[in-house]
Amino acid sequence: MKRLLKGGRVIDPANGIDGVHDLLIEDGRIARVGRDLPAEGATVVEIPAGSVVCPGLIDMHVHLREPGQEHKETVASGVASAVVGGFTAVACMPNTSPVNDNANVTLLILAKAAEANLARVYPIGAVSKGSKGELLADIAELKQAGCVAITDDGHPVSTALLLRRALEYAGMFGMPVIEHCEDSTLKGDGVAHEGFHAASLGLRGIPGAAEALGVERGVLLSELTGSHFHVAHMSARASMRAVRKGKEAGVRVTCEVAPHHFTLTDEALASPIPYDTNVKMNPPLREAADRDAMLAGIADGTVDAIATDHAPHHYDEKRVEFDRAPFGIVGLETAVPLAIDRLVHAGLIRLPRLIELMSTGPARILRVPGGSLSPGSPADITVLAPDLKVRIRAAQMRSRSKNTPFDGWELRGGVVATIVAGRTVYTNPDVETRL
């Protein structure tokens, strides 16, 4: 089957393409990109005016919760949420129940993803057995089963020695070690960023230094081992300094920032709704200087990826006192409008840089297919509408959970369609299109 997408602005950072081009899809792969391509038997599809055709977006940090926590999310509901958000692929964290520390769990996740048949799913395995920080998981087994990276996300790797061994072991398989950077002793039982707003509400604080200490440790060990160290959901300005310094020294360190960390600050703890558990996440929303450091890192190239840290929780779990509520918010269906509105329309970056952060960068970090529109590559494509007016409605989200602080926000920028392996898996009902 052949389809010719005509008349869209094609942006492919991997190949330096940014202009009005046609794109030919054949047998689930990109066949050609160029101007005024002949149909030659292909079904011709006109791209809506003002739309952008780009490599499929990849979210390298999501929690699909299955197995074991299906009341929050399943693989099927998670990938349904992903394609609505414009993501053709997601990488899922191992803190399921049981933990994804062996091939059986990995293969179950992959089987569920194949059954759902929407976005691609790349499992990430645990660093340690049960993510308990005691014994290394069998990383070779995880790699063979289909894992693309390892992490004990939700917990920092317990000791520097264990992290060193994980880096050495994963390095042999070309896999990054993704770290939830945090000094647990400094974090203590904190629930919000240590600062004026937490103190005024009587909430125990988590200083930015708790994260930065973990980043510094990882950068040093990456330099020691020569292996790839990736900082998950970075939020503190001292962390950004450590990553920037490591990159300048040639260390193999990369990092990601979540939309909530470049959009919100700890002021949200008190306003508009004090103690709103939908602004409780880990790492926490930090002060304006930290938020501004994330924006600066996105603009200057220090940040390699935008990832949502999609963390669904059931309504009842969040409907408790702030101290008792779990950390985390959903993010798959809000990432694109937040990123386009707050980064592109705000004048911080241009669209090619955003696509690099949400597609090319994650593909490069995880070494997975996608991230470009090169001939022969999978026809995983996202069509964006940068000027589309979007109102976030939590009740209408495809995710099983609705825990978001962005409910009701009006933004500019959205998704027209999501195409996986040449097959359209989502079209926006608010946009007239034949995709």
Order of alpha helices (4+ residues) and beta strands (2+ residues): beta-beta-beta-beta-beta-beta-alpha-beta-alpha-beta-alpha-alpha-beta-alpha-beta-alpha-beta-alpha-beta-alpha-beta-alpha-alpha-beta-alpha-alpha-alpha-alpha-beta-beta-beta
